[in-house]
Amino acid sequence: MRGSQGPMGPQGDHGDHGLDGEVGPEGVFGEQGEVGPTGDDGVEGPVGHDGEPGYDAEYCPCPRRLYHYSNFMKRLV
């Protein structure tokens, strides 16, 4: 049989933190890797669309604004 327990004492102080250790030696570099093989050439792309014919600015009977607007509409189509 045990007797009654006495009052609990105050909490103890925390101990000091330990010091940092010394820096270790520098590691060794690994060997250089080998160069891989050259890749294959890609496939040639499709042929582009034919360009629009040029025009002579002095010959064109339409105003310049109208020509640029129609040229823009052709590109959208």
Kinemage of the C-alpha trace (Angstrom):
@kinemage 1
@onewidth
@group {chain A} dominant
@subgroup {mainchain}
@vectorlist {calphas} color= white
{ca met a 1} P 0.000 0.000 0.000
{ca arg a 2} L 1.265 3.447 -0.943
{ca gly a 3} L 0.774 6.672 0.814
{ca ser a 4} L -0.510 9.881 -0.775
{ca gln a 5} L 1.768 11.553 -3.268
{ca gly a 6} L 3.273 14.922 -2.408
{ca pro a 7} L 2.899 18.085 -4.528
{ca met a 8} L 4.710 18.139 -7.872
{ca gly a 9} L 7.808 20.331 -8.049
{ca pro a 10} L 8.466 23.007 -10.687
{ca gln a 11} L 9.571 21.989 -14.203
{ca gly a 12} L 13.325 21.719 -14.661
{ca asp a 13} L 15.368 23.968 -16.993
{ca his a 14} L 16.087 22.852 -20.530
{ca gly a 15} L 19.647 21.794 -21.129
{ca asp a 16} L 22.007 23.682 -23.465
{ca his a 17} L 21.942 22.832 -27.158
{ca gly a 18} L 24.968 20.984 -28.394
{ca leu a 19} L 27.452 22.727 -30.693
{ca asp a 20} L 27.513 22.108 -34.458
{ca gly a 21} L 29.966 19.535 -35.652
{ca glu a 22} L 32.869 20.319 -37.975
{ca val a 23} L 32.403 20.416 -41.742
{ca gly a 24} L 33.276 17.139 -43.382
{ca pro a 25} L 35.754 16.734 -46.263
{ca glu a 26} L 34.731 17.652 -49.813
{ca gly a 27} L 33.312 14.793 -51.838
{ca val a 28} L 34.898 13.366 -54.982
{ca phe a 29} L 33.510 14.329 -58.435
{ca gly a 30} L 32.074 11.512 -60.489
{ca glu a 31} L 33.387 10.592 -63.935
{ca gln a 32} L 32.062 12.379 -67.006
{ca gly a 33} L 29.288 10.561 -68.839
{ca glu a 34} L 29.483 9.401 -72.455
{ca val a 35} L 27.964 11.358 -75.327
{ca gly a 36} L 24.897 9.670 -76.764
{ca pro a 37} L 24.448 8.802 -80.449
{ca thr a 38} L 23.293 11.428 -82.939
{ca gly a 39} L 19.539 11.425 -83.489
{ca asp a 40} L 17.877 10.644 -86.822
{ca asp a 41} L 16.907 13.465 -89.171
{ca gly a 42} L 13.249 14.422 -89.163
{ca val a 43} L 10.866 13.830 -92.057
{ca glu a 44} L 10.687 16.541 -94.717
{ca gly a 45} L 7.601 18.697 -94.332
{ca pro a 46} L 4.883 19.208 -96.955
{ca val a 47} L 5.269 21.747 -99.743
{ca gly a 48} L 3.833 25.168 -98.892
{ca his a 49} L 1.004 26.908 -100.739
{ca asp a 50} L 1.745 29.024 -103.784
{ca gly a 51} L 2.037 32.713 -103.042
{ca glu a 52} L -0.379 35.281 -104.405
{ca pro a 53} L 0.672 37.075 -107.577
{ca gly a 54} L 2.128 40.517 -107.138
{ca tyr a 55} L 0.470 43.644 -108.478
{ca asp a 56} L 1.618 46.849 -110.034
{ca ala a 57} L 0.532 49.734 -107.827
{ca glu a 58} L 0.242 52.108 -110.783
{ca tyr a 59} L -1.840 49.631 -112.790
{ca cys a 60} L -4.254 48.530 -110.050
{ca pro a 61} L -7.565 50.401 -110.603
{ca cys a 62} L -8.826 49.752 -107.086
{ca pro a 63} L -7.976 51.928 -104.073
{ca arg a 64} L -5.139 50.649 -101.905
{ca arg a 65} L -7.422 50.155 -98.874
{ca leu a 66} L -9.790 47.933 -100.826
{ca tyr a 67} L -6.945 45.764 -102.132
{ca his a 68} L -5.539 45.187 -98.641
{ca tyr a 69} L -9.008 44.347 -97.327
{ca ser a 70} L -9.623 41.785 -100.097
{ca asn a 71} L -6.124 40.357 -99.581
{ca phe a 72} L -6.890 39.933 -95.866
{ca met a 73} L -10.190 38.182 -96.684
{ca lys a 74} L -8.382 35.751 -99.011
{ca arg a 75} L -6.029 34.798 -96.177
{ca leu a 76} L -8.959 34.057 -93.874
{ca val a 77} L -10.436 31.661 -96.432
